[in-house]
Amino acid sequence: MVSALRILAIFAGVACPAMIGFAAEPKEPPKPKVEIRWVERFRVEGLTVDRIVGESGDSPGYYPHAKPAMVLTAKDIVEARLEKFDWLMGGVVVRHYSVKLVLTKDARERLAKSCPGKSAAITVCVDGSYSGWAHYTTDNDAKVSETSKAKNYNPSWYLGTLDQASAERYIKAFK
């Protein structure tokens, strides 16, 4: 009886750490979910989310539509760019990141068709977090800013001060 317990104890001593080692393998983080949503200045029952986002200081905030206009996938993206810039914060230079996605012509056309009017406000939602808003228009009039035109729209969002490897996760999601 003692020898059977001894064998079981030896087996448990060898097998359990090996099992823990397998369980501790780092997993690939899930790909981020990137959505484009139309925005309203006021809450609209049944159309927008119930809470205001982006409200701070001088910014009045906005209400994103409850349903995305588009969920972006790799087939919608020509290029994903990680942009780096440095800000002086408290006397120290701190690296910040943002992501810019270049949409395919097809993705731009589908987005333009879903525009709720001739012009609208638009935001990017990444994993449930909204990143500001921009003007968007299907009007190609010369008086309209080129960056606001549907044919030139490229979504972007601010990542903050993530380490570069974490920031590159967003770029890898579209390759």
CNS distance restraints for C-alpha pairs under 8 A (distance, minus, plus):
assign (resid   1 and name CA) (resid   5 and name CA) 6.48 0.50 0.50
assign (resid   2 and name CA) (resid   6 and name CA) 6.11 0.50 0.50
assign (resid   3 and name CA) (resid   7 and name CA) 6.11 0.50 0.50
assign (resid   4 and name CA) (resid   8 and name CA) 6.17 0.50 0.50
assign (resid   5 and name CA) (resid   9 and name CA) 6.05 0.50 0.50
assign (resid   6 and name CA) (resid  10 and name CA) 6.18 0.50 0.50
assign (resid   7 and name CA) (resid  11 and name CA) 6.10 0.50 0.50
assign (resid   8 and name CA) (resid  12 and name CA) 6.08 0.50 0.50
assign (resid   9 and name CA) (resid  13 and name CA) 6.00 0.50 0.50
assign (resid  10 and name CA) (resid  14 and name CA) 6.23 0.50 0.50
assign (resid  11 and name CA) (resid  15 and name CA) 5.81 0.50 0.50
assign (resid  12 and name CA) (resid  16 and name CA) 5.58 0.50 0.50
assign (resid  13 and name CA) (resid  17 and name CA) 6.99 0.50 0.50
assign (resid  14 and name CA) (resid  18 and name CA) 6.73 0.50 0.50
assign (resid  15 and name CA) (resid  19 and name CA) 6.17 0.50 0.50
assign (resid  16 and name CA) (resid  20 and name CA) 6.17 0.50 0.50
assign (resid  17 and name CA) (resid  21 and name CA) 6.07 0.50 0.50
assign (resid  18 and name CA) (resid  22 and name CA) 6.46 0.50 0.50
assign (resid  19 and name CA) (resid  23 and name CA) 6.26 0.50 0.50
assign (resid  20 and name CA) (resid  24 and name CA) 6.12 0.50 0.50
assign (resid  21 and name CA) (resid  25 and name CA) 6.80 0.50 0.50
assign (resid  31 and name CA) (resid 169 and name CA) 7.57 0.50 0.50
assign (resid  31 and name CA) (resid 170 and name CA) 7.46 0.50 0.50
assign (resid  31 and name CA) (resid 173 and name CA) 5.53 0.50 0.50
assign (resid  32 and name CA) (resid 126 and name CA) 6.57 0.50 0.50
assign (resid  32 and name CA) (resid 127 and name CA) 5.84 0.50 0.50
assign (resid  32 and name CA) (resid 170 and name CA) 6.60 0.50 0.50
assign (resid  32 and name CA) (resid 173 and name CA) 6.81 0.50 0.50
assign (resid  33 and name CA) (resid  71 and name CA) 7.44 0.50 0.50
assign (resid  33 and name CA) (resid  72 and name CA) 7.68 0.50 0.50
assign (resid  33 and name CA) (resid 125 and name CA) 7.95 0.50 0.50
assign (resid  33 and name CA) (resid 126 and name CA) 5.64 0.50 0.50
assign (resid  33 and name CA) (resid 127 and name CA) 5.09 0.50 0.50
assign (resid  33 and name CA) (resid 128 and name CA) 7.99 0.50 0.50
assign (resid  34 and name CA) (resid  71 and name CA) 5.95 0.50 0.50
assign (resid  34 and name CA) (resid  72 and name CA) 5.62 0.50 0.50
assign (resid  34 and name CA) (resid  73 and name CA) 7.94 0.50 0.50
assign (resid  34 and name CA) (resid 124 and name CA) 7.03 0.50 0.50
assign (resid  34 and name CA) (resid 125 and name CA) 5.75 0.50 0.50
assign (resid  34 and name CA) (resid 126 and name CA) 4.58 0.50 0.50
assign (resid  34 and name CA) (resid 127 and name CA) 6.55 0.50 0.50
assign (resid  35 and name CA) (resid  68 and name CA) 5.97 0.50 0.50
assign (resid  35 and name CA) (resid  69 and name CA) 7.43 0.50 0.50
assign (resid  35 and name CA) (resid  70 and name CA) 5.70 0.50 0.50
assign (resid  35 and name CA) (resid  71 and name CA) 4.35 0.50 0.50
assign (resid  35 and name CA) (resid  72 and name CA) 5.90 0.50 0.50
assign (resid  35 and name CA) (resid 124 and name CA) 5.82 0.50 0.50
assign (resid  35 and name CA) (resid 125 and name CA) 5.01 0.50 0.50
assign (resid  35 and name CA) (resid 126 and name CA) 6.41 0.50 0.50
assign (resid  36 and name CA) (resid  68 and name CA) 5.73 0.50 0.50
assign (resid  36 and name CA) (resid  69 and name CA) 5.62 0.50 0.50
assign (resid  36 and name CA) (resid  70 and name CA) 5.25 0.50 0.50
assign (resid  36 and name CA) (resid  71 and name CA) 6.41 0.50 0.50
assign (resid  36 and name CA) (resid  72 and name CA) 7.57 0.50 0.50
assign (resid  36 and name CA) (resid 122 and name CA) 7.07 0.50 0.50
assign (resid  36 and name CA) (resid 123 and name CA) 5.87 0.50 0.50
assign (resid  36 and name CA) (resid 124 and name CA) 4.74 0.50 0.50
assign (resid  36 and name CA) (resid 125 and name CA) 6.14 0.50 0.50
assign (resid  36 and name CA) (resid 155 and name CA) 7.91 0.50 0.50
assign (resid  37 and name CA) (resid  64 and name CA) 6.13 0.50 0.50
assign (resid  37 and name CA) (resid  65 and name CA) 5.94 0.50 0.50
assign (resid  37 and name CA) (resid  67 and name CA) 7.13 0.50 0.50
assign (resid  37 and name CA) (resid  68 and name CA) 4.69 0.50 0.50
assign (resid  37 and name CA) (resid  69 and name CA) 5.13 0.50 0.50
assign (resid  37 and name CA) (resid  70 and name CA) 7.06 0.50 0.50
assign (resid  37 and name CA) (resid 122 and name CA) 5.79 0.50 0.50
assign (resid  37 and name CA) (resid 123 and name CA) 5.39 0.50 0.50
assign (resid  37 and name CA) (resid 124 and name CA) 6.33 0.50 0.50
assign (resid  37 and name CA) (resid 125 and name CA) 7.14 0.50 0.50
assign (resid  38 and name CA) (resid  64 and name CA) 5.86 0.50 0.50
assign (resid  38 and name CA) (resid  65 and name CA) 5.55 0.50 0.50
assign (resid  38 and name CA) (resid  68 and name CA) 7.41 0.50 0.50
assign (resid  38 and name CA) (resid  69 and name CA) 6.69 0.50 0.50
assign (resid  38 and name CA) (resid 115 and name CA) 7.68 0.50 0.50
assign (resid  38 and name CA) (resid 116 and name CA) 7.92 0.50 0.50
assign (resid  38 and name CA) (resid 120 and name CA) 6.98 0.50 0.50
assign (resid  38 and name CA) (resid 121 and name CA) 5.87 0.50 0.50
assign (resid  38 and name CA) (resid 122 and name CA) 4.50 0.50 0.50
assign (resid  38 and name CA) (resid 123 and name CA) 6.31 0.50 0.50
assign (resid  39 and name CA) (resid  48 and name CA) 7.88 0.50 0.50
assign (resid  39 and name CA) (resid  62 and name CA) 6.49 0.50 0.50
assign (resid  39 and name CA) (resid  63 and name CA) 5.60 0.50 0.50
assign (resid  39 and name CA) (resid  64 and name CA) 4.30 0.50 0.50
assign (resid  39 and name CA) (resid  65 and name CA) 5.83 0.50 0.50
assign (resid  39 and name CA) (resid 120 and name CA) 7.23 0.50 0.50
assign (resid  39 and name CA) (resid 121 and name CA) 5.09 0.50 0.50
assign (resid  39 and name CA) (resid 122 and name CA) 5.34 0.50 0.50
assign (resid  39 and name CA) (resid 123 and name CA) 6.65 0.50 0.50
assign (resid  39 and name CA) (resid 133 and name CA) 7.59 0.50 0.50
assign (resid  40 and name CA) (resid  44 and name CA) 7.83 0.50 0.50
assign (resid  40 and name CA) (resid  48 and name CA) 7.45 0.50 0.50
assign (resid  40 and name CA) (resid  62 and name CA) 5.97 0.50 0.50
assign (resid  40 and name CA) (resid  63 and name CA) 5.12 0.50 0.50
assign (resid  40 and name CA) (resid  64 and name CA) 6.20 0.50 0.50
assign (resid  40 and name CA) (resid  65 and name CA) 7.31 0.50 0.50
assign (resid  40 and name CA) (resid 121 and name CA) 6.99 0.50 0.50
assign (resid  41 and name CA) (resid  61 and name CA) 7.42 0.50 0.50
assign (resid  41 and name CA) (resid  62 and name CA) 4.98 0.50 0.50
assign (resid  41 and name CA) (resid  63 and name CA) 6.05 0.50 0.50
assign (resid  42 and name CA) (resid  62 and name CA) 6.78 0.50 0.50
assign (resid  42 and name CA) (resid  63 and name CA) 6.22 0.50 0.50
assign (resid  43 and name CA) (resid  47 and name CA) 7.99 0.50 0.50
assign (resid  43 and name CA) (resid  48 and name CA) 5.97 0.50 0.50
assign (resid  43 and name CA) (resid  49 and name CA) 7.34 0.50 0.50
assign (resid  43 and name CA) (resid  50 and name CA) 6.75 0.50 0.50
assign (resid  43 and name CA) (resid  51 and name CA) 7.90 0.50 0.50
assign (resid  43 and name CA) (resid  52 and name CA) 7.77 0.50 0.50
assign (resid  43 and name CA) (resid  63 and name CA) 5.82 0.50 0.50
assign (resid  44 and name CA) (resid  48 and name CA) 5.45 0.50 0.50
assign (resid  45 and name CA) (resid  50 and name CA) 7.92 0.50 0.50
assign (resid  46 and name CA) (resid  66 and name CA) 7.84 0.50 0.50
assign (resid  47 and name CA) (resid  65 and name CA) 5.59 0.50 0.50
assign (resid  47 and name CA) (resid  66 and name CA) 5.90 0.50 0.50
assign (resid  47 and name CA) (resid  67 and name CA) 7.80 0.50 0.50
assign (resid  48 and name CA) (resid  63 and name CA) 5.86 0.50 0.50
assign (resid  48 and name CA) (resid  64 and name CA) 5.50 0.50 0.50
assign (resid  48 and name CA) (resid  65 and name CA) 3.96 0.50 0.50
assign (resid  48 and name CA) (resid  66 and name CA) 4.70 0.50 0.50
assign (resid  48 and name CA) (resid  67 and name CA) 7.91 0.50 0.50
assign (resid  49 and name CA) (resid  63 and name CA) 6.18 0.50 0.50
assign (resid  49 and name CA) (resid  64 and name CA) 6.01 0.50 0.50
assign (resid  49 and name CA) (resid  65 and name CA) 5.94 0.50 0.50
assign (resid  49 and name CA) (resid  66 and name CA) 4.87 0.50 0.50
assign (resid  50 and name CA) (resid  63 and name CA) 7.57 0.50 0.50
assign (resid  51 and name CA) (resid  63 and name CA) 6.78 0.50 0.50
assign (resid  52 and name CA) (resid  61 and name CA) 6.05 0.50 0.50
assign (resid  52 and name CA) (resid  62 and name CA) 5.46 0.50 0.50
assign (resid  52 and name CA) (resid  63 and name CA) 5.14 0.50 0.50
assign (resid  52 and name CA) (resid  64 and name CA) 8.00 0.50 0.50
assign (resid  53 and name CA) (resid  61 and name CA) 5.37 0.50 0.50
assign (resid  53 and name CA) (resid  62 and name CA) 5.52 0.50 0.50
assign (resid  53 and name CA) (resid  63 and name CA) 6.33 0.50 0.50
assign (resid  53 and name CA) (resid  64 and name CA) 7.83 0.50 0.50
assign (resid  53 and name CA) (resid 130 and name CA) 7.28 0.50 0.50
assign (resid  54 and name CA) (resid  59 and name CA) 7.09 0.50 0.50
assign (resid  54 and name CA) (resid  60 and name CA) 7.44 0.50 0.50
assign (resid  54 and name CA) (resid  61 and name CA) 4.45 0.50 0.50
assign (resid  54 and name CA) (resid  62 and name CA) 6.37 0.50 0.50
assign (resid  54 and name CA) (resid 130 and name CA) 7.55 0.50 0.50
assign (resid  54 and name CA) (resid 131 and name CA) 7.75 0.50 0.50
assign (resid  54 and name CA) (resid 132 and name CA) 6.32 0.50 0.50
assign (resid  55 and name CA) (resid  59 and name CA) 5.43 0.50 0.50
assign (resid  55 and name CA) (resid  60 and name CA) 5.12 0.50 0.50
assign (resid  55 and name CA) (resid  61 and name CA) 3.84 0.50 0.50
assign (resid  55 and name CA) (resid  62 and name CA) 7.25 0.50 0.50
assign (resid  56 and name CA) (resid  60 and name CA) 6.78 0.50 0.50
assign (resid  56 and name CA) (resid  61 and name CA) 7.13 0.50 0.50
assign (resid  64 and name CA) (resid 123 and name CA) 7.40 0.50 0.50
assign (resid  69 and name CA) (resid 111 and name CA) 6.78 0.50 0.50
assign (resid  69 and name CA) (resid 114 and name CA) 6.48 0.50 0.50
assign (resid  70 and name CA) (resid 111 and name CA) 6.90 0.50 0.50
assign (resid  72 and name CA) (resid  76 and name CA) 6.05 0.50 0.50
assign (resid  72 and name CA) (resid  77 and name CA) 7.67 0.50 0.50
assign (resid  73 and name CA) (resid  77 and name CA) 6.99 0.50 0.50
assign (resid  73 and name CA) (resid 174 and name CA) 6.59 0.50 0.50
assign (resid  74 and name CA) (resid 173 and name CA) 7.27 0.50 0.50
assign (resid  74 and name CA) (resid 174 and name CA) 4.38 0.50 0.50
assign (resid  74 and name CA) (resid 175 and name CA) 6.07 0.50 0.50
assign (resid  75 and name CA) (resid 104 and name CA) 7.99 0.50 0.50
assign (resid  76 and name CA) (resid 103 and name CA) 5.79 0.50 0.50
assign (resid  76 and name CA) (resid 104 and name CA) 5.48 0.50 0.50
assign (resid  76 and name CA) (resid 106 and name CA) 7.47 0.50 0.50
assign (resid  76 and name CA) (resid 107 and name CA) 5.44 0.50 0.50
assign (resid  77 and name CA) (resid 101 and name CA) 6.50 0.50 0.50
assign (resid  77 and name CA) (resid 102 and name CA) 5.75 0.50 0.50
assign (resid  77 and name CA) (resid 103 and name CA) 4.65 0.50 0.50
assign (resid  77 and name CA) (resid 104 and name CA) 5.53 0.50 0.50
assign (resid  77 and name CA) (resid 107 and name CA) 7.94 0.50 0.50
assign (resid  77 and name CA) (resid 174 and name CA) 6.80 0.50 0.50
assign (resid  78 and name CA) (resid 101 and name CA) 7.62 0.50 0.50
assign (resid  78 and name CA) (resid 102 and name CA) 5.44 0.50 0.50
assign (resid  78 and name CA) (resid 103 and name CA) 5.68 0.50 0.50
assign (resid  78 and name CA) (resid 104 and name CA) 5.53 0.50 0.50
assign (resid  79 and name CA) (resid 101 and name CA) 5.92 0.50 0.50
assign (resid  79 and name CA) (resid 102 and name CA) 5.11 0.50 0.50
assign (resid  79 and name CA) (resid 103 and name CA) 7.41 0.50 0.50
assign (resid  79 and name CA) (resid 174 and name CA) 7.86 0.50 0.50
assign (resid  80 and name CA) (resid  99 and name CA) 7.02 0.50 0.50
assign (resid  80 and name CA) (resid 100 and name CA) 5.91 0.50 0.50
assign (resid  80 and name CA) (resid 101 and name CA) 4.55 0.50 0.50
assign (resid  80 and name CA) (resid 102 and name CA) 6.31 0.50 0.50
assign (resid  80 and name CA) (resid 171 and name CA) 5.53 0.50 0.50
assign (resid  80 and name CA) (resid 174 and name CA) 6.67 0.50 0.50
assign (resid  81 and name CA) (resid  99 and name CA) 5.68 0.50 0.50
assign (resid  81 and name CA) (resid 100 and name CA) 5.17 0.50 0.50
assign (resid  81 and name CA) (resid 101 and name CA) 6.30 0.50 0.50
assign (resid  81 and name CA) (resid 171 and name CA) 6.69 0.50 0.50
assign (resid  82 and name CA) (resid  97 and name CA) 6.81 0.50 0.50
assign (resid  82 and name CA) (resid  98 and name CA) 6.00 0.50 0.50
assign (resid  82 and name CA) (resid  99 and name CA) 4.79 0.50 0.50
assign (resid  82 and name CA) (resid 100 and name CA) 6.61 0.50 0.50
assign (resid  82 and name CA) (resid 167 and name CA) 7.48 0.50 0.50
assign (resid  82 and name CA) (resid 168 and name CA) 6.97 0.50 0.50
assign (resid  82 and name CA) (resid 171 and name CA) 6.72 0.50 0.50
assign (resid  83 and name CA) (resid  97 and name CA) 5.62 0.50 0.50
assign (resid  83 and name CA) (resid  98 and name CA) 5.18 0.50 0.50
assign (resid  83 and name CA) (resid  99 and name CA) 5.95 0.50 0.50
assign (resid  83 and name CA) (resid 100 and name CA) 7.31 0.50 0.50
assign (resid  84 and name CA) (resid  95 and name CA) 6.81 0.50 0.50
assign (resid  84 and name CA) (resid  96 and name CA) 5.78 0.50 0.50
assign (resid  84 and name CA) (resid  97 and name CA) 4.72 0.50 0.50
assign (resid  84 and name CA) (resid  98 and name CA) 6.66 0.50 0.50
assign (resid  85 and name CA) (resid  95 and name CA) 5.84 0.50 0.50
assign (resid  85 and name CA) (resid  96 and name CA) 5.35 0.50 0.50
assign (resid  85 and name CA) (resid  97 and name CA) 6.44 0.50 0.50
assign (resid  86 and name CA) (resid  93 and name CA) 6.07 0.50 0.50
assign (resid  86 and name CA) (resid  94 and name CA) 5.42 0.50 0.50
assign (resid  86 and name CA) (resid  95 and name CA) 4.51 0.50 0.50
assign (resid  86 and name CA) (resid  96 and name CA) 5.85 0.50 0.50
assign (resid  87 and name CA) (resid  93 and name CA) 5.55 0.50 0.50
assign (resid  87 and name CA) (resid  94 and name CA) 5.39 0.50 0.50
assign (resid  87 and name CA) (resid  95 and name CA) 6.59 0.50 0.50
assign (resid  87 and name CA) (resid  96 and name CA) 7.23 0.50 0.50
assign (resid  88 and name CA) (resid  92 and name CA) 5.44 0.50 0.50
assign (resid  88 and name CA) (resid  93 and name CA) 4.39 0.50 0.50
assign (resid  88 and name CA) (resid  94 and name CA) 6.18 0.50 0.50
assign (resid  89 and name CA) (resid  93 and name CA) 6.09 0.50 0.50
assign (resid  89 and name CA) (resid  94 and name CA) 6.52 0.50 0.50
assign (resid  94 and name CA) (resid 161 and name CA) 7.37 0.50 0.50
assign (resid  95 and name CA) (resid 161 and name CA) 6.06 0.50 0.50
assign (resid  96 and name CA) (resid 159 and name CA) 7.21 0.50 0.50
assign (resid  96 and name CA) (resid 160 and name CA) 5.06 0.50 0.50
assign (resid  96 and name CA) (resid 161 and name CA) 4.59 0.50 0.50
assign (resid  96 and name CA) (resid 162 and name CA) 7.18 0.50 0.50
assign (resid  97 and name CA) (resid 158 and name CA) 6.39 0.50 0.50
assign (resid  97 and name CA) (resid 159 and name CA) 5.27 0.50 0.50
assign (resid  97 and name CA) (resid 160 and name CA) 5.49 0.50 0.50
assign (resid  97 and name CA) (resid 161 and name CA) 6.32 0.50 0.50
assign (resid  97 and name CA) (resid 162 and name CA) 7.13 0.50 0.50
assign (resid  97 and name CA) (resid 167 and name CA) 6.94 0.50 0.50
assign (resid  98 and name CA) (resid 156 and name CA) 7.04 0.50 0.50
assign (resid  98 and name CA) (resid 157 and name CA) 5.59 0.50 0.50
assign (resid  98 and name CA) (resid 158 and name CA) 4.27 0.50 0.50
assign (resid  98 and name CA) (resid 159 and name CA) 5.01 0.50 0.50
assign (resid  98 and name CA) (resid 160 and name CA) 7.05 0.50 0.50
assign (resid  99 and name CA) (resid 156 and name CA) 5.35 0.50 0.50
assign (resid  99 and name CA) (resid 157 and name CA) 5.53 0.50 0.50
assign (resid  99 and name CA) (resid 158 and name CA) 6.59 0.50 0.50
assign (resid  99 and name CA) (resid 159 and name CA) 7.28 0.50 0.50
assign (resid  99 and name CA) (resid 170 and name CA) 7.46 0.50 0.50
assign (resid  99 and name CA) (resid 171 and name CA) 7.49 0.50 0.50
assign (resid 100 and name CA) (resid 154 and name CA) 6.82 0.50 0.50
assign (resid 100 and name CA) (resid 155 and name CA) 5.98 0.50 0.50
assign (resid 100 and name CA) (resid 156 and name CA) 4.22 0.50 0.50
assign (resid 100 and name CA) (resid 157 and name CA) 6.81 0.50 0.50
assign (resid 101 and name CA) (resid 154 and name CA) 5.70 0.50 0.50
assign (resid 101 and name CA) (resid 155 and name CA) 5.59 0.50 0.50
assign (resid 101 and name CA) (resid 156 and name CA) 6.15 0.50 0.50
assign (resid 102 and name CA) (resid 154 and name CA) 5.21 0.50 0.50
assign (resid 102 and name CA) (resid 155 and name CA) 7.33 0.50 0.50
assign (resid 103 and name CA) (resid 107 and name CA) 5.99 0.50 0.50
assign (resid 103 and name CA) (resid 108 and name CA) 6.30 0.50 0.50
assign (resid 103 and name CA) (resid 153 and name CA) 7.64 0.50 0.50
assign (resid 103 and name CA) (resid 154 and name CA) 5.98 0.50 0.50
assign (resid 103 and name CA) (resid 155 and name CA) 7.95 0.50 0.50
assign (resid 104 and name CA) (resid 108 and name CA) 6.33 0.50 0.50
assign (resid 105 and name CA) (resid 109 and name CA) 6.22 0.50 0.50
assign (resid 105 and name CA) (resid 151 and name CA) 7.83 0.50 0.50
assign (resid 106 and name CA) (resid 110 and name CA) 6.22 0.50 0.50
assign (resid 107 and name CA) (resid 111 and name CA) 6.13 0.50 0.50
assign (resid 108 and name CA) (resid 112 and name CA) 6.12 0.50 0.50
assign (resid 108 and name CA) (resid 150 and name CA) 6.59 0.50 0.50
assign (resid 108 and name CA) (resid 151 and name CA) 6.41 0.50 0.50
assign (resid 108 and name CA) (resid 153 and name CA) 7.23 0.50 0.50
assign (resid 109 and name CA) (resid 113 and name CA) 6.26 0.50 0.50
assign (resid 109 and name CA) (resid 150 and name CA) 7.87 0.50 0.50
assign (resid 109 and name CA) (resid 151 and name CA) 7.75 0.50 0.50
assign (resid 110 and name CA) (resid 114 and name CA) 6.53 0.50 0.50
assign (resid 111 and name CA) (resid 115 and name CA) 6.50 0.50 0.50
assign (resid 111 and name CA) (resid 150 and name CA) 7.95 0.50 0.50
assign (resid 112 and name CA) (resid 138 and name CA) 6.35 0.50 0.50
assign (resid 112 and name CA) (resid 150 and name CA) 6.08 0.50 0.50
assign (resid 115 and name CA) (resid 119 and name CA) 7.26 0.50 0.50
assign (resid 115 and name CA) (resid 120 and name CA) 6.95 0.50 0.50
assign (resid 115 and name CA) (resid 138 and name CA) 7.86 0.50 0.50
assign (resid 116 and name CA) (resid 120 and name CA) 6.87 0.50 0.50
assign (resid 118 and name CA) (resid 137 and name CA) 5.83 0.50 0.50
assign (resid 118 and name CA) (resid 138 and name CA) 5.55 0.50 0.50
assign (resid 118 and name CA) (resid 139 and name CA) 6.40 0.50 0.50
assign (resid 119 and name CA) (resid 135 and name CA) 7.48 0.50 0.50
assign (resid 119 and name CA) (resid 136 and name CA) 5.59 0.50 0.50
assign (resid 119 and name CA) (resid 137 and name CA) 4.04 0.50 0.50
assign (resid 119 and name CA) (resid 138 and name CA) 6.25 0.50 0.50
assign (resid 119 and name CA) (resid 139 and name CA) 7.35 0.50 0.50
assign (resid 120 and name CA) (resid 135 and name CA) 6.22 0.50 0.50
assign (resid 120 and name CA) (resid 136 and name CA) 5.29 0.50 0.50
assign (resid 120 and name CA) (resid 137 and name CA) 6.28 0.50 0.50
assign (resid 121 and name CA) (resid 133 and name CA) 6.39 0.50 0.50
assign (resid 121 and name CA) (resid 134 and name CA) 5.61 0.50 0.50
assign (resid 121 and name CA) (resid 135 and name CA) 4.78 0.50 0.50
assign (resid 121 and name CA) (resid 136 and name CA) 5.66 0.50 0.50
assign (resid 122 and name CA) (resid 133 and name CA) 5.31 0.50 0.50
assign (resid 122 and name CA) (resid 134 and name CA) 5.35 0.50 0.50
assign (resid 122 and name CA) (resid 135 and name CA) 6.38 0.50 0.50
assign (resid 122 and name CA) (resid 136 and name CA) 6.39 0.50 0.50
assign (resid 123 and name CA) (resid 130 and name CA) 6.79 0.50 0.50
assign (resid 123 and name CA) (resid 131 and name CA) 6.40 0.50 0.50
assign (resid 123 and name CA) (resid 132 and name CA) 6.05 0.50 0.50
assign (resid 123 and name CA) (resid 133 and name CA) 4.40 0.50 0.50
assign (resid 123 and name CA) (resid 134 and name CA) 6.41 0.50 0.50
assign (resid 123 and name CA) (resid 155 and name CA) 7.98 0.50 0.50
assign (resid 124 and name CA) (resid 130 and name CA) 5.82 0.50 0.50
assign (resid 124 and name CA) (resid 131 and name CA) 5.62 0.50 0.50
assign (resid 124 and name CA) (resid 132 and name CA) 7.41 0.50 0.50
assign (resid 124 and name CA) (resid 133 and name CA) 7.35 0.50 0.50
assign (resid 124 and name CA) (resid 155 and name CA) 6.60 0.50 0.50
assign (resid 124 and name CA) (resid 156 and name CA) 7.09 0.50 0.50
assign (resid 124 and name CA) (resid 157 and name CA) 6.81 0.50 0.50
assign (resid 125 and name CA) (resid 129 and name CA) 5.32 0.50 0.50
assign (resid 125 and name CA) (resid 130 and name CA) 4.40 0.50 0.50
assign (resid 125 and name CA) (resid 131 and name CA) 6.36 0.50 0.50
assign (resid 126 and name CA) (resid 130 and name CA) 6.44 0.50 0.50
assign (resid 126 and name CA) (resid 131 and name CA) 7.81 0.50 0.50
assign (resid 131 and name CA) (resid 157 and name CA) 5.51 0.50 0.50
assign (resid 131 and name CA) (resid 158 and name CA) 6.69 0.50 0.50
assign (resid 132 and name CA) (resid 157 and name CA) 7.84 0.50 0.50
assign (resid 134 and name CA) (resid 148 and name CA) 7.54 0.50 0.50
assign (resid 135 and name CA) (resid 148 and name CA) 5.46 0.50 0.50
assign (resid 136 and name CA) (resid 148 and name CA) 4.75 0.50 0.50
assign (resid 136 and name CA) (resid 149 and name CA) 5.94 0.50 0.50
assign (resid 136 and name CA) (resid 150 and name CA) 6.29 0.50 0.50
assign (resid 136 and name CA) (resid 153 and name CA) 7.57 0.50 0.50
assign (resid 137 and name CA) (resid 148 and name CA) 5.89 0.50 0.50
assign (resid 137 and name CA) (resid 149 and name CA) 5.02 0.50 0.50
assign (resid 137 and name CA) (resid 150 and name CA) 5.63 0.50 0.50
assign (resid 138 and name CA) (resid 149 and name CA) 5.94 0.50 0.50
assign (resid 138 and name CA) (resid 150 and name CA) 5.19 0.50 0.50
assign (resid 138 and name CA) (resid 151 and name CA) 7.78 0.50 0.50
assign (resid 139 and name CA) (resid 144 and name CA) 7.31 0.50 0.50
assign (resid 139 and name CA) (resid 149 and name CA) 6.71 0.50 0.50
assign (resid 139 and name CA) (resid 150 and name CA) 7.85 0.50 0.50
assign (resid 140 and name CA) (resid 144 and name CA) 6.89 0.50 0.50
assign (resid 140 and name CA) (resid 149 and name CA) 6.63 0.50 0.50
assign (resid 144 and name CA) (resid 148 and name CA) 7.19 0.50 0.50
assign (resid 144 and name CA) (resid 149 and name CA) 7.26 0.50 0.50
assign (resid 145 and name CA) (resid 149 and name CA) 6.75 0.50 0.50
assign (resid 146 and name CA) (resid 152 and name CA) 6.77 0.50 0.50
assign (resid 147 and name CA) (resid 152 and name CA) 5.94 0.50 0.50
assign (resid 147 and name CA) (resid 153 and name CA) 6.41 0.50 0.50
assign (resid 148 and name CA) (resid 152 and name CA) 7.11 0.50 0.50
assign (resid 148 and name CA) (resid 153 and name CA) 6.53 0.50 0.50
assign (resid 149 and name CA) (resid 153 and name CA) 6.23 0.50 0.50
assign (resid 159 and name CA) (resid 167 and name CA) 7.11 0.50 0.50
assign (resid 162 and name CA) (resid 166 and name CA) 6.11 0.50 0.50
assign (resid 162 and name CA) (resid 167 and name CA) 5.99 0.50 0.50
assign (resid 163 and name CA) (resid 167 and name CA) 6.34 0.50 0.50
assign (resid 164 and name CA) (resid 168 and name CA) 6.06 0.50 0.50
assign (resid 165 and name CA) (resid 169 and name CA) 6.65 0.50 0.50
assign (resid 166 and name CA) (resid 170 and name CA) 7.75 0.50 0.50
assign (resid 167 and name CA) (resid 171 and name CA) 7.49 0.50 0.50
assign (resid 168 and name CA) (resid 172 and name CA) 6.24 0.50 0.50
assign (resid 169 and name CA) (resid 173 and name CA) 6.35 0.50 0.50
assign (resid 170 and name CA) (resid 174 and name CA) 7.35 0.50 0.50
assign (resid 171 and name CA) (resid 175 and name CA) 7.15 0.50 0.50
